[in-house]
Amino acid sequence: MEAKELFTALIRSRICGAALPEEVREACTYTLFREAFLIGQKQDLGHLIYDAAESAGVLPGGRDGTEKAFLERAGKLKLRAMARCVLLQNEAPRIGGALTAAGIDHVFLKGTVLRALYPEPWLRTSSDIDALVRREDLDAAIGALVKIGYECKSGIQYHDVCLDCGKARLELHHNILENVGALNTVLSEVWQHVSGDTPDKRMTPAYFAFHQVAHAAYHFVNGGCGFRPFIDLWLLEKEGYDDAETSALCTRAGIGRFYERMKRVCAFCFDGAEADGETKSVLDYVLGVGEYADEDCAGALTAGQTARSKRIFRYIFIPRKDLIVIYPKAKNVLLVPYYQVRRWIDRIFVQKKGAKAIRRVRSSKNYDQALIDKMNALRGAAGLEDLR
């Protein structure tokens, strides 16, 4: 048995409540468990792998000091995930209460909502809380949150503002766009798919599922989306949503085939269905690169589309339509040069992203054609060859 097989078997047992097959139990040695745990750690799922092995009674014992120390560190990852969950669960109602009291419509996103679908909430980790408000309500929302102890940690970015209260970080979104034309067409319609009689609102189940798929697709073509979106989607399927509506939304956004591929990966990993070669290649890639952006993979995925000089130019000088999302006054064409410079002043001195920007430019290198061909084939297998 390979470590990836043990990883998926442990995930299945904990998420689906399925018993571990006897051959998996026999194969779960310290060495194999350690490899599976390290895959999980790259996916921000190390805590889940540890807990799954512990719950199934297959957590290996350490034979010496080194092995015992590793298992102790792995166990602490689970405890940290539990503690982090308590903090975030306590903060979300406080945030929602402040926005509701100010009469500001808001929608919680991603992990804050998905956590309730997991067997235990702390199994669904997240580094922050994500909430959406309308762009015209953004200043009022920030003001309401400052009153309860939050502090702005960034300027207005492409789709959010980062705030922090010392205990938790909040990404306050003013849109859920992904800076990809076809995706943005459907993602810009988010408020048409929101319901609720109070300021504390919810996306419709079909649109919420679409948003998870769109977010995963964006990260997939930018270096890797991680395995967690597949767990999220499978749990959403079990909870129930209008699959035909979600499929139609995905098709409009240019990710219809990717949605079907995600469902096939879910069926293979959680329902024991057969998988074709393309499904397995997508899964291998996801487990290999970890949670979000592998720079070489991301670069090779885009290198075949645009020359290096153009990639760097587009990174430094973003399109006017994207600049307007951050700075609405850039609608005045005469102010575009000012806001292009202002954006970089904000990124370097306010958002403290200067070092990241330098790494991004340096990583825009010329890639080996064999790697480009491999990544293009993977993009095709995932159904994302047309996503730009």
C-alpha positions, -999 to 999 in steps of 0.1 A, spaced: 0 0 0 12 35 -8 10 65 15 -16 82 -8 -39 51 -5 -36 52 33 -43 89 33 -75 85 14 -86 55 34 -81 73 67 -100 104 53 -128 82 42 -131 64 75 -133 96 95 -155 117 71 -178 89 60 -178 68 91 -166 38 72 -147 10 88 -111 6 78 -106 -25 57 -84 -52 74 -57 -48 47 -54 -11 56 -52 -19 93 -24 -43 87 -5 -19 64 -6 10 89 30 9 101 47 38 116 67 45 84 36 44 62 15 65 87 42 91 88 42 94 50 4 97 49 5 122 78 30 144 59 8 144 28 -20 155 51 1 182 67 8 197 32 -30 198 27 -37 213 61 -52 179 70 -26 165 93 -49 168 123 -76 148 104 -52 120 95 -39 118 131 -75 117 145 -87 92 119 -59 68 128 -65 73 165 -103 69 162 -99 37 141 -74 23 166 -45 20 141 -23 49 154 11 33 156 33 35 187 68 50 186 96 25 189 122 51 199 126 87 209 125 101 174 93 83 165 76 91 198 85 128 194 70 128 159 38 113 171 36 138 199 40 167 175 13 152 153 -10 149 183 -5 186 192 -16 195 156 -50 180 165 -52 200 197 -43 232 180 -70 226 154 -96 221 181 -85 252 199 -85 273 167 -120 261 159 -133 273 193 -118 307 187 -133 310 152 -167 297 163 -168 323 190 -158 352 168 -181 345 139 -213 354 159 -196 385 173 -188 396 137 -222 388 125 -238 406 155 -218 438 148 -227 438 111 -264 430 119 -266 458 145 -253 482 119 -279 470 94 -253 457 69 -262 427 48 -235 401 50 -229 365 41 -204 341 57 -183 321 33 -162 289 31 -152 272 63 -174 292 86 -204 276 68 -189 242 59 -177 234 94 -212 224 104 -212 196 78 -182 178 92 -185 150 118 -169 174 143 -165 211 135 -128 213 143 -120 187 115 -127 216 90 -98 239 97 -94 275 83 -69 302 90 -95 329 92 -131 339 89 -145 350 55 -175 372 52 -190 391 23 -205 426 22 -215 449 -6 -188 472 -19 -209 503 -10 -212 490 26 -175 482 30 -165 514 49 -195 511 73 -187 474 79 -151 482 87 -163 509 111 -187 485 128 -160 459 133 -134 484 146 -159 492 174 -157 456 186 -119 455 186 -109 447 150 -80 465 134 -74 469 96 -42 450 86 -44 459 49 -57 484 24 -85 475 1 -74 446 -20 -88 430 -51 -116 413 -33 -112 419 5 -98 438 34 -79 420 62 -88 427 98 -75 412 130 -87 413 167 -57 395 181 -76 363 185 -88 358 150 -83 372 115 -112 383 92 -111 385 55 -139 410 48 -148 405 11 -164 432 -10 -167 406 -39 -159 370 -45 -143 375 -79 -113 353 -90 -98 376 -116 -107 352 -144 -132 364 -170 -156 335 -173 -156 328 -136 -161 365 -128 -192 367 -150 -210 343 -127 -193 352 -94 -203 388 -99 -240 377 -96 -236 365 -60 -261 389 -45 -288 375 -69 -283 341 -52 -285 353 -16 -316 348 6 -327 358 41 -350 383 57 -323 397 81 -288 412 74 -274 378 82 -280 361 49 -271 328 31 -262 318 -4 -286 293 -20 -272 258 -16 -266 254 -54 -247 287 -57 -227 280 -25 -216 247 -41 -207 265 -73 -186 290 -53 -166 262 -38 -160 247 -73 -150 280 -88 -126 288 -59 -110 253 -64 -107 258 -101 -90 291 -97 -64 277 -73 -60 245 -94 -47 265 -124 -26 287 -101 -6 258 -87 -29 235 -67 -62 236 -48 -55 210 -21 -77 180 -12 -100 198 12 -124 212 -16 -131 176 -25 -141 168 11 -162 199 12 -180 191 -21 -188 155 -11 -203 167 22 -223 194 3 -236 166 -20 -247 146 10 -264 176 25 -282 182 -7 -284 209 -33 -298 213 -68 -271 196 -89 -286 207 -122 -285 243 -111 -249 241 -99 -239 223 -131 -255 251 -152 -237 278 -132 -204 259 -136 -210 255 -174 -216 293 -177 -184 300 -158 -164 276 -181 -158 250 -154 -186 225 -161 -161 197 -170 -140 205 -139 -172 202 -117 -178 167 -132 -142 158 -126 -144 169 -90 -174 147 -85 -156 117 -100 -127 123 -76 -152 124 -47 -169 93 -59 -136 75 -61 -123 86 -28 -154 85 -7 -179 61 -24 -155 35 -37 -163 41 -74 -140 32 -102 -117 59 -115 -104 65 -150 -68 75 -157 -76 113 -159 -94 112 -125 -64 95 -110 -40 120 -126 -59 149 -111 -60 133 -77 -22 125 -78 -15 161 -87 -37 175 -59 -21 153 -33 14 159 -47 15 197 -46 -4 203 -14 -27 231 -3 -26 260 -28 1 273 -52 32 254 -61 51 281 -80 67 259 -106 34 242 -114 15 275 -115 42 290 -137 42 261 -161 4 261 -163 5 297 -176 38 297 -194 24 282 -226 -2 309 -228 19 341 -223 55 352 -229 75 358 -197 78 395 -203 40 398 -207 34 378 -175 56 402 -155 41 433 -171 5 421 -164 15 413 -128 30 448 -123 3 467 -142 -30 450 -138 -59 457 -163 -80 488 -156 -111 467 -150 -94 450 -121 -79 482 -108 -114 497 -106 -125 468 -84 -99 479 -58 -101 517 -65 -135 527 -79 -122 562 -87 -99 546 -114 -130 547 -136 -116 581 -145 -90 571 -171 -68 601 -161 -64 586 -126 -53 551 -138 -15 558 -136 -19 572 -101 -38 542 -89 -13 518 -106 14 534 -85 -9 536 -54 -16 499 -56 21 491 -53 26 516 -24 -2 498 -6 11 463 -13 46 471 -2 41 495 28 5 487 40 1 450 31 38 442 36 39 421 4 71 434 -11 91 402 -6 63 381 -20 62 404 -51 99 399 -57 95 361 -54 66 363 -79 86 382 -105 117 359 -100 95 328 -104 82 341 -138 109 322 -155 111 303 -188 100 267 -181 111 234 -197 87 225 -226 83 190 -212 69 204 -179 46 228 -198 33 199 -219 27 179 -187 8 207 -170 -12 214 -201 -23 177 -203 -32 179 -166 -53 211 -173 -71 191 -200 -77 161 -177 -92 185 -151 -114 201 -178 -98 235 -174 -81 240 -207 -104 269 -216 -102 287 -182 -83 319 -187 
